Amino acid sequence: MSTNTVTTASEFELISGLEVHVQLNTNTKIFSADSATFGASPNEHISPVSLALPGALPKLNKEVVAKAIKMGLALNCTINQTNYFDRKNYFYADLPKGYQITQDNKPICQNGFLDVILSNGDVKRIGINRIHLEEDAGKSLHDQDDRYSFVDLNRAGVPLIEIVTEPDIRSAEEASALLTEMRKLVRHLDVSDGNMEEGSLRCDANISIRKKGTTAYGTRCEVKNLNSIRNVRRAMDFEFNRQVELVNDGGMVVQSTLNFDADNGTTSPMRSKEMANDYRYFPDPDLAPLVISDQWLAELKAAMPALPREISQQLVNDYGINNAEASLLAADPDLLAYFYAGVKEVTQQKSLINWLVGPIRALLNERDIQLSSYPISPLLLAKVINLIDQKKITQSAALQQLLPALEKAGEVDIVALAKELNLLIEDNDDELSDFVDQVLAKYEAQVTAYKKGKKGVLGLFVGEVIKMAKGKADPQKVNALVQEKLS
């Protein structure tokens, strides 16, 4: 990029809208009984419908429709109770029919919005133009043979919803916040696993620029198949600067479809951008109009759970925790259920929050397991936390010795187990005082430094005393005792 881009870029604003493809987590495909499971051997999950053999007819999967409606309700959309399927015609080797079944003029959901919170606390409302149902294509493999490309049709017919936003996004941060919120929603509603790495959630970003203060849209370019939130941000930042530099140099932005190179952080042309008429849409004659009854829609609305934003606000109101902690709990149904089961048992609710978003979360990440696989129940963890809050055991002793022992022992008497492991704090003031004297005598130079204002060495003294007490001393009590003797 030229050096003047930084100064001139401030005269322009980014205009962007996202097309988010969500792979629905149904057992079977959208128009056949073939399995939609990820990870099978090539062409294991196929049938005459997936292969588009002559005479094979599609039959709509009702669960796909239910999941699309749930997502539409969560995104404040109008549900079109009569909608249609269309054929979108284009040629790919991994598209056996030569067309994709999708929805064009009458999608299942329209005219919604999603509010996202930005890092400065501002709330940005991003419009949802539509959500439509469609089938996925297969997968072409070009690295299996020197002479031939192979085609795996397991993915052909896997159900997708495409969520198309309005061009309301004005920064990479807004796009990132939107995708983060959508991923929370699809997981919370059990619509999809939202795994971007496996392609369950994919994003295309339409990006253009315009001079600040103007209202006309510029020529847009579409960056395809972005597979992480980080890459969406990188692609958006690069493409904005590329278009600004191009315009400043007297060039014109050409409407095109772009590929994003994640290694270099750059975009490059794939092909000129197709227009809608290139696809020759027309109603699919093999599928009747989809009619959603008032009764079924009412049942789906009644079954909608509270959404992450609502849960998060309720947690803040009920337990006085901060927004970041509330968002973490609200975004993970297992973590939230564990919290609700344990919070009734702890003497200090904040302590349970600290453990769940701190040590327990770190332990799960380290072992690469889900909370549902963690062997210690919320009731047992609450009892351990109560022991710590009652100054009967230290946090380090609980983490390093008591919890590992509990994982093996199961449902046992916590206090008895802590006694058996010799972990309970012994309030022997004379012994503690003697330990402090020994440590201060051993570290005379550090004592002198402390008295000259180097307060950081206090941790050394406290740590040494606790070590001498074999971990069975209350750190706060030791801290107070050390400071008393130093003064």
N, C-alpha and C positions, 0 to 999 in steps of 0.2 A: 504494500500500500504506500502511496506517496505521503510525504510528511504533512501536506496541507489538508489531508482528509480529516484530521482531528478537529481542526478549526472550522472547516466548512460543514462537517457532519452535523453541527449544532443547529444549522439552518433547516435541516430536514427532520421529518418524523417518520418512524416506522409504522406501517400499516400491515397488519397480519391477521389471518384467520387460520384456524387449524381444522384438519380433517382427521379425526381420531377413529381408527379401526379397532374395534373390540371383538376379540374372538370369544364367543359365548361358551360357557362350560357345560353344555348339554352332553348327554351320553352319546347321542347319535347326531347325524348331519341334518341340515335344514330341510332337505327334500327326499331323504332316504333313510333306511334303517342301518346304514353303515356306521360303524363306530367312529366317533370323532376324537378318540383318545390320541394324545401326542406320543410320539416316540416309537411307533411300531416299525417293523421292517418295511422297505419300500413296496408299495402297491398291495399291502396286506388288507387294508380297509377299503375295498372297492366293490362295486356291483354294476349291473347294467346302467343304473341311473348315474353313478359317478363317471362311468366310461362313456356316457351319452350314446349308448347303442340304440339303433333304430327301434322305435316302439316303446322305449322306456319312458315312463311318465313320472314327473315329480309329485310328491305328496307332502304337504306342509307339516312341520313339526310344531305342535301346539306350545311346547315349552319354550321354544325360541321366541314366539310371539309374547309370551308372558314376561320373559326376561327383558325384552325390548320395551314393553310398557312400563315395567318397574323403573328402568333407567329414565324413561321419559318423564315419569312422575317425579323422580328425584331431581330432574333438571327443569322442573316447573313448566313442562311442555303441555300443549294441547294434544290430546290423543285423538287421532283421526279414526273414528270407529268403522269407517268403510275406506279401505285402501287397496291398492293394486300392485301387482308385480309386473315388471317390464324386462325386456331383453336389451342388454347393452352389448352391441356387436363390436368385437375386435378380435384380432388373431394373436394368440400366444400358443406356443407348442404345448403348454401345460393347461390349456383351456379347451377340453375335448369338444365341447359343443360349438365352439366358435363364437359363443356369446356368454355373458354372465347374467344370471337372474338377479335383478336388483329392484329398487323402487325409484321412479323418476318424479313424475308430477304429483303423486299423492303418497308421500311417505307415511309411516305409521305415527310419527311424532313431529310436531312443528312448534316454532315460536316460543322457545323457553329461554332460560337464563341461568347463570351460575355466578354467585358472588364469591370472590376470592380475596383473601387478606394478604396484603403486601408487607414487605419487611419493615416499612415505616408505620405500619398500623392502618394504612388506608384500605378501604374496601373498594374493589373494582368489580363492577357488574359486566359480565361478558355474555352477549346474546347467543343463544343456540338457535340457529336457523332451522335445523331439521335433524332427525334421527331416522335413518332408513335401514331396512333389512336387506341383506344380500348374502350370496354364497362366496366362499373363497375359491381361488384357483389352485391348481396343483403346484408342483415345484420342479423347475428344470435344474438338472445337475450337469455342470460342464467340466467337472474335474475328475470324472470317473474313468474316462477313456480318451486316448489321443485323437480318435477320429469321430466319435459320436457323442452327442449329448443324450443323457438319460432323463426320463420323466417319472416322477413319483406322484401318483394321484391320491395318496392318502388324504391330503389336505383339500382336495377338490370337493366342494359341497359342504365344508365345515361352516357353521353359521357365524355370520358377522353382523354387528351393527356398526354403521358409520355415523359418527356424531360430527356434524358440520357447524362450526361456530360462525357468527357474524364477524366481519373484519374489524373487531373492536380492540384487538390486542395492539398495544403501543410500545411494548418492550419485551425483551427476552425474559425478564423476571415475571411479567404477567403470564406469559406462555408457560413458564415453569410452574407457577402457582396453580394455573388451571389444570395442567396435566397431573400434578400431585393430588389435587382435590378429586379429579376424575378417577384416578387409580384407587384412592380411598373408597370412593363410592361403589365402583364395580366389585371390589372385594367385600365391602360391607353388605351389599345387597346380594352377594353370591351370584353375580351375573358372569364374572370371569375371574381368573386368578390374577389378572393384571400384570403378568410377567412379561416385561418388555424384551428381555433377553431371548425368550422362547417365541416371541412374536405374538403373544396373546393380546398385547396392546401395541399398536403401531401408529405412527403419526406422520402425516404430510403437512408441511407448513407452506402456506401461500404468503409471499412476502413482496411488498412494494414500498416505495417511498414517495413522499410529496413534501413540498415546501411548507413549513409551518405557517399557519394562517390561511391556507387554501383548503378547499373542500373536495375538489375532484380527486379521484383515485388515480394512482399511477399504474403503469404496466406491471403486472404481477408475474413472479416466477414461483414455481412450485417445487419445493425440495422434498423428495420422496423418501419414504421408509426410514424415518428416524427412529432408532431403537433404544433410546435412553433419554431421560429428561435433560441430562447434561449435554447430549449431542443436539437436542433441540435448541438449547441456549447458544451453543457454539455456532451452529449453522445460521441461526437468526442474526447473530452479531456479525458474522463474516459477510453474509449476503447483504445486510444493510450497508456496510462499509463499501462492499464491491459496487453496489448500485450508485451510492453517493459519488464514488470516485469516477465511475463511468460517466455520469451526468456532468460532473465538473470538468471532465476532459472533453466535453462536447459530444459524447456518444449518446445512444438511445438504448434503453432497456428493451430487450426482445422477449416476448412472452415465450417461456420455455419450461420444460421439466428438467430439474437438476438432480444430480446425485451428490451426496455428501461424503467426502473422504474423511473418516474419523481419525485416521493416522495424522493427516496434515491439517485438519480443521478447515478444509476448503470445499467449495462447491464446483461442479463442472457439468456441462450440458449432457443430458441423455438423449433428448429429442425435442423437437418443437412441440409446444403445448397443444394438445387436442382441444377442439371446441366441442360443445355438447352435440352439435349436429353431425360430428364425425362418427359418433357412436350409433346413429340411426336407431334411437330408442323406439320401441313400440310395445304395446301390451302383450304379455306372454299368454298365448292362447291355451296353454295347457294348465293354467292355474286360475281358478275362479276368484272373483274379488274376495278379499278378506274382510269379514264382517265381525266386529267385536260387539257383543251384546252389552246392554246396560248392566245386566246382572253380573256378568263376568268382570267387567271393568270395576264395578262397585266392590266385588270380592277382592280384586287385586289391590285396590286402594285401601281397603280395610286391613289387609295383611301387611301393608308397608310398615317396616320398623322405623323407629326414630333414626334420623340421619346423623352422620358424624358431627356436623356443626351443632345440631341441637343437643347431642349427648355431651359434647365438649363444653357448651355453655352451662348445661346442667351440673356438670362436675365442678366447674368454677364456682357456681352459685352454692352448691351443697357442701363442698369440701374445702373451699378457699384455696385451691391450687392454682398455679399460674397457667396461662393459655398454652404454653409449649407442652407442659406435662399433660394437660387435658387433651390436647390434640393427639399426643402419643397414645394415650389410653383409648380415645374414641376411634382411632384408626385401626386398632387391632382387637377384633371381637374376643379372641382368647384372653388377651391381657386384661380387657375390660371385665370379662366374666370372673377371672381370677381375683381382680381387685374387689369386685362386689362381694365375692365369697369371703374374702379375708378381712375386709374393712370393718365388719361387724365384730371381729374378734380382737382387733388391736386396741391398745389403750391410747395410742397416738396415731391418728390417720395419716398424718404427714410422713411418718416413718415408713409406712407401707408403700406410699408413693415413691419415696426415695429409694427403697429397695427394688421395687419393680422396674423403675426407669434407670436404675444404676446397676448394682451388682448382679441382679437376676438377669437383666437384659444382656449384660456383658457375658455372663456365663452361657446363656443360650446361643449367642453369636459365636462364642469360642468353640462350642460343641457342634454348632450348625444344626440345632434341633429346634422344634417348635415348643411353645409353652405347654401344649397338650401332651407332650412326651416327657415333661419334667416330672420326676417321681415324687417330689415333695408337695403335699396338698396345701391349699391356701390356709387351712386351719393350723397345720404344723408350722408353716412359715410365720404366721401371726404369733404363735407362741414363742418362737425363737426371737422375733423382733421385740416382744414384750420383755423377755429376759434382758435384752440389751438396754431397753429404755428404763428398766428397773435397776440398772447398774449391777446386774448379777453375772453378766458375762460380757466380754468385749466383742466389738464387731469383728475384729480380725480373727478371734478364736472361733466365733460363729461361722465365718466364711471358710476358714481353712480346716477346721476340725469337726464342728458340730454338724454342719450341713452334709458333708460327705458321709459321716456316720449315719445320719438320718436316712440318706438315700438307700443305704443297705438295710437299715433296721425297720423302716416302714413306720406304721402308726404305733409309737411308743410314748412313754412318759418322758417329756423333754427334760425336765429337771433331773430325773433319775439318770438319764443318759449323760447329761452335762456333768453330774457328780461322778459317774463312772469314768468319764474321760478326764476328770480332775480339771475342769474348765471354769468352775464357779469362782468368782472374785472373792478373795479372802480379805476382809477389812481388818487387817492387823496393822494399826497405825504405827506402832513401835518398829515393826519390821520394815515398813515402807520408809519411815524416817531414816532408818539405818541405811537402806539402799540409796536414798538420795544423798546422804553424807558421803557414802563411798564413791558415787558417781562424780560429785562435785570435787572431791579430793583427787580423783583420777584425772580430771580435765581442768586443771588449774588455769592453763593458758586461755581456755575458752571462757572460764568464769570471769577472768580479767577483761576479756573482750566484751562479754555481755555487759559488765558494769560500765564499760566505756561507750555503750550504746548499740552494740551488735546483737540485737534481740533475736536474730535468726537462729542462734545456737541453742535457744531454749528447746527446740524440737529434739536436738541431740540428747540433751539431758533426760527429757521425758522418755524418749525411746529406749535409752540405756536402762532406766529404772524399770520400765515395763518388761524389758528383756530379763533383768535379774529376778523379777517377780514371776517369770515364766508365763507372761501374758495374762496373769490373773490379777491385774490391777486396773482400776478405773482411770483412763487417761486424763479425764478432767480433774480428778482428785490429785493425781500425781502432778499435773501441771500447776495446780494451786500450791501444792506443797513445795515444789521446786522454787517457784517464784517467792514464796514466803521466806525460804532459807536464803535465797540470793539477795533479798532486800534487808 
